[in-house]
Amino acid sequence: SDMDVAYLRCFELGTPEIQVIKEVRIPPSQDWLDANDANSAPLGTLGSDAEYRITVSNLSTEFTVENLTIDDAQLNLNVSGLTLAKAGDVGASRSFTGADNQFEALHVENACQSAGAFTNTVDVQGTPVPVDPNDVYNGGDVADEDPAVRLCEEPAIEIIKEVRRLGDTDPNAWIDANTAGSALSLPL
């Protein structure tokens, strides 16, 4: 009789996890805010632009993430086919702004078209792949989402700067000289 012993090592893989953070700023501010609610949101006036930054991170050291999709329906942004390295490696976290190819939608001109609080949410989803090719994972895709809120308001005051000739007492002599064509002409 012959016998051949085989050993089987059984263990549980960690749980794959990704995280997305969506930040917003209202130019000319350079401060990115993780504005998940109105209390932490940037404030713009009517006509202000908005810029968004999306950072996606793989939090697992046992998995890479492939076929990553970033979707923001309100910004009409849908990018797929991205990959994240395992946590701790270069490429485990990636940030995107409107300056990046395929992410131009993250810069929104005239975002403040009316007063109020505006929320939009980014959704990310990807397929975890074990780092060790001998490991098998059957748990399905990983996903996360994060909102960004911006506040828009009408200006509270309006400033009009007017000029008139020195000594002119006519109340109708004041001129709103915002352009060269409406400027006062004075002799030298």
C-alpha positions as a Python dict, from the first residue, in 0.01 Angstrom:
ca = {
    (1, 'S'): (0, 0, 0),
    (2, 'D'): (111, 350, -72),
    (3, 'M'): (12, 675, 98),
    (4, 'D'): (72, 1036, 7),
    (5, 'V'): (-16, 1299, 266),
    (6, 'A'): (-146, 1637, 148),
    (7, 'Y'): (-189, 1936, 372),
    (8, 'L'): (-439, 2209, 307),
    (9, 'R'): (-388, 2552, 458),
    (10, 'C'): (-717, 2734, 516),
    (11, 'F'): (-738, 3099, 616),
    (12, 'E'): (-966, 3390, 567),
    (13, 'L'): (-859, 3681, 351),
    (14, 'G'): (-907, 4027, 492),
    (15, 'T'): (-1194, 4240, 374),
    (16, 'P'): (-1126, 4457, 70),
    (17, 'E'): (-1220, 4820, 119),
    (18, 'I'): (-1197, 5141, -81),
    (19, 'Q'): (-1261, 5499, 26),
    (20, 'V'): (-1358, 5803, -178),
    (21, 'I'): (-1336, 6163, -61),
    (22, 'K'): (-1495, 6437, -267),
    (23, 'E'): (-1381, 6790, -187),
    (24, 'V'): (-1500, 7125, -320),
    (25, 'R'): (-1370, 7480, -337),
    (26, 'I'): (-1505, 7808, -472),
    (27, 'P'): (-1228, 8001, -656),
    (28, 'P'): (-1033, 8214, -584),
    (29, 'S'): (-1000, 8010, -262),
    (30, 'Q'): (-726, 7745, -278),
    (31, 'D'): (-868, 7554, 23),
    (32, 'W'): (-1022, 7215, -56),
    (33, 'L'): (-1309, 7133, 184),
    (34, 'D'): (-1449, 6787, 253),
    (35, 'A'): (-1791, 6946, 272),
    (36, 'N'): (-2028, 6663, 362),
    (37, 'D'): (-2295, 6905, 491),
    (38, 'A'): (-2391, 7272, 478),
    (39, 'N'): (-2196, 7347, 799),
    (40, 'S'): (-1865, 7262, 629),
    (41, 'A'): (-1951, 7387, 278),
    (42, 'P'): (-1776, 7671, 95),
    (43, 'L'): (-1982, 7980, 18),
    (44, 'G'): (-2004, 8142, -325),
    (45, 'T'): (-2209, 8423, -470),
    (46, 'L'): (-2424, 8402, -781),
    (47, 'G'): (-2203, 8344, -1085),
    (48, 'S'): (-1924, 8173, -887),
    (49, 'D'): (-1743, 7872, -1031),
    (50, 'A'): (-1685, 7552, -831),
    (51, 'E'): (-1401, 7302, -847),
    (52, 'Y'): (-1408, 6946, -718),
    (53, 'R'): (-1132, 6703, -626),
    (54, 'I'): (-1195, 6329, -596),
    (55, 'T'): (-948, 6107, -408),
    (56, 'V'): (-993, 5730, -421),
    (57, 'S'): (-790, 5503, -192),
    (58, 'N'): (-748, 5128, -155),
    (59, 'L'): (-744, 5051, 220),
    (60, 'S'): (-650, 4682, 189),
    (61, 'T'): (-297, 4537, 180),
    (62, 'E'): (-424, 4201, 52),
    (63, 'F'): (-602, 4326, -262),
    (64, 'T'): (-553, 4552, -559),
    (65, 'V'): (-864, 4707, -711),
    (66, 'E'): (-926, 4679, -1084),
    (67, 'N'): (-1198, 4807, -1317),
    (68, 'L'): (-1253, 5102, -1084),
    (69, 'T'): (-1542, 5324, -1194),
    (70, 'I'): (-1594, 5682, -1077),
    (71, 'D'): (-1946, 5813, -1135),
    (72, 'D'): (-2096, 6152, -1052),
    (73, 'A'): (-2431, 6183, -1230),
    (74, 'Q'): (-2485, 6551, -1147),
    (75, 'L'): (-2149, 6647, -1294),
    (76, 'N'): (-2199, 6411, -1588),
    (77, 'L'): (-1876, 6230, -1495),
    (78, 'N'): (-1827, 5860, -1561),
    (79, 'V'): (-1473, 5724, -1586),
    (80, 'S'): (-1395, 5353, -1575),
    (81, 'G'): (-1106, 5112, -1615),
    (82, 'L'): (-885, 5257, -1341),
    (83, 'T'): (-665, 5046, -1111),
    (84, 'L'): (-552, 5098, -750),
    (85, 'A'): (-244, 4925, -606),
    (86, 'K'): (-261, 4758, -264),
    (87, 'A'): (-255, 4989, 41),
    (88, 'G'): (94, 5111, 119),
    (89, 'D'): (218, 5089, -241),
    (90, 'V'): (256, 5372, -491),
    (91, 'G'): (-74, 5403, -676),
    (92, 'A'): (-294, 5289, -384),
    (93, 'S'): (-446, 5637, -371),
    (94, 'R'): (-524, 5862, -668),
    (95, 'S'): (-659, 6217, -680),
    (96, 'F'): (-833, 6382, -973),
    (97, 'T'): (-928, 6745, -1048),
    (98, 'G'): (-1070, 6927, -1349),
    (99, 'A'): (-715, 6969, -1482),
    (100, 'D'): (-683, 6591, -1533),
    (101, 'N'): (-766, 6425, -1864),
    (102, 'Q'): (-1118, 6271, -1855),
    (103, 'F'): (-1203, 6475, -1541),
    (104, 'E'): (-1277, 6818, -1693),
    (105, 'A'): (-1632, 6793, -1550),
    (106, 'L'): (-1484, 6856, -1204),
    (107, 'H'): (-1448, 7225, -1296),
    (108, 'V'): (-1795, 7382, -1313),
    (109, 'E'): (-1825, 7733, -1453),
    (110, 'N'): (-2110, 7944, -1315),
    (111, 'A'): (-2194, 7673, -1061),
    (112, 'C'): (-2390, 7922, -849),
    (113, 'Q'): (-2683, 7998, -1078),
    (114, 'S'): (-2928, 8034, -790),
    (115, 'A'): (-2913, 8072, -414),
    (116, 'G'): (-2924, 7763, -191),
    (117, 'A'): (-2735, 7454, -78),
    (118, 'F'): (-2636, 7211, -352),
    (119, 'T'): (-2521, 6854, -291),
    (120, 'N'): (-2379, 6610, -537),
    (121, 'T'): (-2235, 6269, -463),
    (122, 'V'): (-1961, 6066, -625),
    (123, 'D'): (-1992, 5686, -636),
    (124, 'V'): (-1695, 5453, -686),
    (125, 'Q'): (-1694, 5080, -747),
    (126, 'G'): (-1422, 4831, -830),
    (127, 'T'): (-1325, 4465, -838),
    (128, 'P'): (-1087, 4343, -565),
    (129, 'V'): (-811, 4111, -686),
    (130, 'P'): (-599, 3924, -427),
    (131, 'V'): (-231, 4022, -431),
    (132, 'D'): (-134, 3656, -388),
    (133, 'P'): (-237, 3475, -711),
    (134, 'N'): (-299, 3157, -505),
    (135, 'D'): (-574, 3328, -305),
    (136, 'V'): (-935, 3319, -419),
    (137, 'Y'): (-1188, 3591, -345),
    (138, 'N'): (-1557, 3550, -424),
    (139, 'G'): (-1700, 3842, -230),
    (140, 'G'): (-1802, 4073, -514),
    (141, 'D'): (-1716, 4433, -589),
    (142, 'V'): (-1630, 4702, -335),
    (143, 'A'): (-1793, 5046, -338),
    (144, 'D'): (-1805, 5377, -156),
    (145, 'E'): (-1966, 5719, -199),
    (146, 'D'): (-1910, 6071, -68),
    (147, 'P'): (-2114, 6391, -101),
    (148, 'A'): (-1989, 6745, -151),
    (149, 'V'): (-2201, 7046, -59),
    (150, 'R'): (-2162, 7402, -182),
    (151, 'L'): (-2360, 7706, -74),
    (152, 'C'): (-2459, 7985, -311),
    (153, 'E'): (-2607, 8318, -209),
    (154, 'E'): (-2702, 8648, -359),
    (155, 'P'): (-2465, 8931, -270),
    (156, 'A'): (-2582, 9106, 47),
    (157, 'I'): (-2473, 9455, -67),
    (158, 'E'): (-2412, 9630, -393),
    (159, 'I'): (-2145, 9896, -423),
    (160, 'I'): (-2168, 10170, -684),
    (161, 'K'): (-1882, 10416, -699),
    (162, 'E'): (-1971, 10745, -870),
    (163, 'V'): (-1769, 11056, -951),
    (164, 'R'): (-1845, 11423, -1032),
    (165, 'R'): (-1644, 11739, -1094),
    (166, 'L'): (-1519, 11910, -781),
    (167, 'G'): (-1750, 12195, -689),
    (168, 'D'): (-2041, 12066, -901),
    (169, 'T'): (-2349, 12087, -680),
    (170, 'D'): (-2598, 11945, -931),
    (171, 'P'): (-2733, 11621, -772),
    (172, 'N'): (-2764, 11469, -1122),
    (173, 'A'): (-2394, 11529, -1200),
    (174, 'W'): (-2281, 11201, -1041),
    (175, 'I'): (-2153, 10949, -1301),
    (176, 'D'): (-2104, 10572, -1259),
    (177, 'A'): (-1776, 10571, -1455),
    (178, 'N'): (-1702, 10198, -1484),
    (179, 'T'): (-1557, 10219, -1836),
    (180, 'A'): (-1339, 10460, -2032),
    (181, 'G'): (-1645, 10555, -2238),
    (182, 'S'): (-1837, 10671, -1930),
    (183, 'A'): (-1540, 10838, -1755),
    (184, 'L'): (-1533, 11207, -1672),
    (185, 'S'): (-1328, 11423, -1906),
    (186, 'L'): (-1127, 11687, -1721),
    (187, 'P'): (-897, 11947, -1877),
    (188, 'L'): (-535, 11948, -1760),
}
